[in-house]
Amino acid sequence: MILISACLVGVDCRYDGGSKRIDEIEKLVKEGKAILVCPEQLGGLPTPRIPCEIKDGDGSKVLEKGARVLNKEGEDLTDSFVKGAEETLKIAALYGVKKAILKARSPSCGKNRIYDGSFQKLLIDGDGVTAALLKKHGILVLDEEDFREYIEKEY
């Protein structure tokens, strides 16, 4: 079973109220191989919502309480992002998930590269909050830019 960001299969749950549907990922859901999540909604955030970025670090630092997730208006939404990550981890554990395909560059789901907290579309090395927590618990995190090579091997 694979955990997948719901926005990648057409669920309108992104911050802007839209999605980023990808046919090959949606196929995994239709074949019963995947479970959908939106960590930001699981954390209690509405859709649409004001864009958020991690300030002063990445998701690992947020989990260590050394960085915060702020929206573009400066509101601190760190607790919602941490709650969403924790709820996502619970779902992953319930289904025995070992692999996730998450939305690139997201403050929740981004893998290896996220926006820097300046809202200037600048990228830094690091993971989103959910990606960091899943990795910490041994789950392989992929995104829509690199999932194909792993999925083709397994399915």
C-alpha positions as CSV (number, residue, x, y, z in Angstrom):
1,M,0.0,0.0,0.0
2,I,1.3,3.5,-0.9
3,L,0.3,6.7,0.8
4,I,-0.5,9.5,-1.7
5,S,-1.1,13.2,-1.4
6,A,-4.7,13.6,-2.4
7,C,-4.0,16.6,-4.6
8,L,-2.0,14.4,-6.9
9,V,-5.1,12.4,-8.0
10,G,-7.5,15.3,-8.6
11,V,-8.8,16.1,-5.0
12,D,-9.1,19.8,-4.7
13,C,-7.3,20.2,-1.4
14,R,-4.3,22.3,-2.3
15,Y,-3.8,25.7,-0.6
16,D,-5.3,27.4,-3.7
17,G,-8.4,25.1,-3.8
18,G,-7.0,23.1,-6.8
19,S,-5.2,19.9,-7.5
20,K,-2.2,18.6,-9.5
21,R,-3.7,15.4,-10.9
22,I,-1.3,12.9,-12.5
23,D,-2.8,9.9,-14.4
24,E,-0.2,7.3,-13.3
25,I,-0.7,8.2,-9.7
26,E,-4.4,8.1,-10.0
27,K,-4.1,4.6,-11.5
28,L,-2.6,3.3,-8.3
29,V,-5.6,4.5,-6.4
30,K,-8.1,2.9,-8.9
31,E,-6.1,-0.3,-8.6
32,G,-6.6,-0.3,-4.8
33,K,-2.8,0.1,-4.2
34,A,-3.0,3.5,-2.5
35,I,-4.5,5.5,0.3
36,L,-5.1,9.3,0.0
37,V,-4.2,11.9,2.6
38,C,-4.0,15.7,2.8
39,P,-1.9,16.4,5.8
40,E,-2.9,20.1,5.9
41,Q,-6.6,19.2,6.0
42,L,-5.9,16.5,8.6
43,G,-4.3,19.2,10.6
44,G,-7.5,21.2,10.5
45,L,-6.7,23.8,7.9
46,P,-9.4,24.9,5.5
47,T,-9.3,24.8,1.7
48,P,-8.5,27.1,0.1
49,R,-6.0,28.7,2.6
50,I,-3.4,31.4,2.6
51,P,0.0,30.0,1.3
52,C,2.4,28.8,4.0
53,E,6.1,28.3,4.1
54,I,8.6,27.1,6.8
55,K,10.5,29.9,8.4
56,D,14.0,29.3,9.8
57,G,14.5,25.7,8.6
58,D,12.7,22.7,7.3
59,G,10.2,20.1,8.5
60,S,12.7,18.3,10.7
61,K,13.5,21.6,12.5
62,V,9.7,22.2,12.9
63,L,9.4,18.8,14.6
64,E,12.3,19.7,16.9
65,K,10.5,23.0,17.6
66,G,13.4,25.0,16.0
67,A,11.4,26.4,13.0
68,R,7.8,27.5,12.4
69,V,5.3,27.3,9.6
70,L,3.8,30.7,8.8
71,N,1.3,31.8,6.3
72,K,1.9,34.7,4.0
73,E,0.2,37.0,6.5
74,G,2.6,36.0,9.3
75,E,0.1,33.7,11.2
76,D,1.8,30.8,12.9
77,L,0.2,27.5,11.8
78,T,3.0,25.2,13.1
79,D,0.6,23.3,15.4
80,S,-1.7,22.5,12.5
81,F,1.1,21.2,10.3
82,V,2.5,19.1,13.1
83,K,-0.9,17.6,13.8
84,G,-1.5,16.9,10.1
85,A,1.9,15.1,10.0
86,E,1.1,13.0,13.1
87,E,-2.4,12.1,11.7
88,T,-0.8,11.1,8.4
89,L,1.7,8.9,10.2
90,K,-1.2,7.2,12.1
91,I,-2.9,6.4,8.8
92,A,0.4,5.1,7.4
93,A,0.9,2.8,10.4
94,L,-2.7,1.5,10.2
95,Y,-2.1,0.4,6.6
96,G,1.5,-0.8,7.0
97,V,2.6,1.8,4.5
98,K,6.3,1.7,3.5
99,K,6.2,4.2,0.7
100,A,4.6,7.6,0.0
101,I,4.2,9.8,-3.0
102,L,3.8,13.4,-1.8
103,K,3.5,16.8,-3.4
104,A,6.9,18.4,-4.2
105,R,8.0,21.6,-2.6
106,S,5.0,21.7,-0.2
107,P,5.6,22.8,3.5
108,S,3.9,19.6,4.5
109,C,4.8,17.1,1.7
110,G,7.9,18.5,0.0
111,K,10.8,16.1,-0.3
112,N,14.4,17.3,-0.3
113,R,13.5,20.8,-1.6
114,I,11.0,23.3,-0.1
115,Y,10.4,27.0,-0.3
116,D,12.6,29.1,2.0
117,G,10.0,31.0,4.0
118,S,10.4,34.3,2.2
119,F,7.4,33.7,-0.2
120,Q,9.7,34.6,-3.1
121,K,9.6,31.1,-4.7
122,L,13.2,30.4,-3.5
123,L,14.0,26.8,-2.8
124,I,16.2,25.4,0.0
125,D,17.3,21.8,0.8
126,G,15.0,20.2,3.3
127,D,11.7,18.3,3.7
128,G,8.2,19.5,4.6
129,V,6.8,18.6,8.0
130,T,4.9,15.4,7.0
131,A,7.7,14.2,4.7
132,A,10.2,14.6,7.5
133,L,8.1,12.7,10.0
134,L,7.4,9.9,7.6
135,K,11.1,9.6,6.7
136,K,11.9,9.5,10.5
137,H,9.7,6.5,10.8
138,G,11.3,4.6,7.9
139,I,8.8,5.4,5.1
140,L,10.3,6.0,1.7
141,V,9.1,9.4,0.5
142,L,8.8,10.1,-3.2
143,D,7.2,12.9,-5.1
144,E,5.5,13.5,-8.4
145,E,8.8,14.2,-10.0
146,D,10.6,10.9,-9.1
147,F,8.0,8.3,-8.3
148,R,8.0,6.5,-11.7
149,E,11.3,4.6,-11.3
150,Y,10.3,3.1,-8.0
151,I,6.7,2.3,-8.9
152,E,7.7,0.6,-12.2
153,K,10.0,-1.7,-10.2
154,E,7.3,-2.7,-7.7
155,Y,4.2,-2.8,-9.9
